[in-house]
Amino acid sequence: KAWSILEHAIHEIYNHNASGLSFENIYRNAYNMVLHKFGDKLYSGLVTTMTSHLKEISKSIEDAQGGLFLEELHRKWDDHNKALQMIRDMLMYVEKTYIPSTHKTPIHELGMNLWRDNIIHSGKIQTRLLNTLLELVLKERTGEVINRGLMRNIIKMLMDLGSSVYQGDFERPFLEISAEFYRGESQKFIECCDCGDYLKKAERRLNEEMERVTHYLDAQSETKITNID
């Protein structure tokens, strides 16, 4: 019974119905489960319940068309973070006693890992996300105005998921495609411009890349993007 109360609460939080929940009652049930040695059941139930919600969320992100894809991803990420905070608050006793004593992953980190595995590394999202981000960078490089605020939010999400996610899912491919872009462009510049013009264009591009870092990339990307071959 105690677990079904907690499970219901997690569902309600993800469904934006948390206002009707009694956090005191939920906290007490979590406390009792840990006290009576049902911590494992609670924790594995938490993982299962969160995973099932994230699989649903993944579908809604996958279904988002065109420019709505990043917006939906960001909106759901925002929702997930709020849900995670509430879940962590209501399971504070679990967080402070059961998790350290069993060396389980803390709730916030667990939520990040589940988001990474079920959303960012989902077969239908991972490549699409990378391609969308790289396409936006290319558009900006060729003079189009893009939604930098949204880009910043999505890139920050990748950074929040850990440097390995940011680097593997965005930065490395970004640097590779940037090197390719600038190799092609510098070849054109060399063919059509004199030395002075070439240097001016190169300097302008360098400034643009540094500005891009300021607006929506990880600060540590600056030395990498300004030193690509």
Protein Blocks (a to p, Z undefined) as FASTA:
>chain_A
ZZmmmmmmmmmmmnopmmmpcfklmmmmmmmmmmnopmmmmmmmmmmmmmmmmmmmmmmm
mmpghjlmmmmmmmmmmmmmmmmmmmmmmmmmmmmmmmmmnopacfklmmmmmmmmmmmm
gfklmmmmmmmmmmmmmmmmnopacdfklmmmmmmmmmmnojklmmmmmmmmmmmmmmmm
mmmmmmmmmmmpcfklmmmmmmmmmmmmmmmmmmmpcfklmmmmmmcZZ
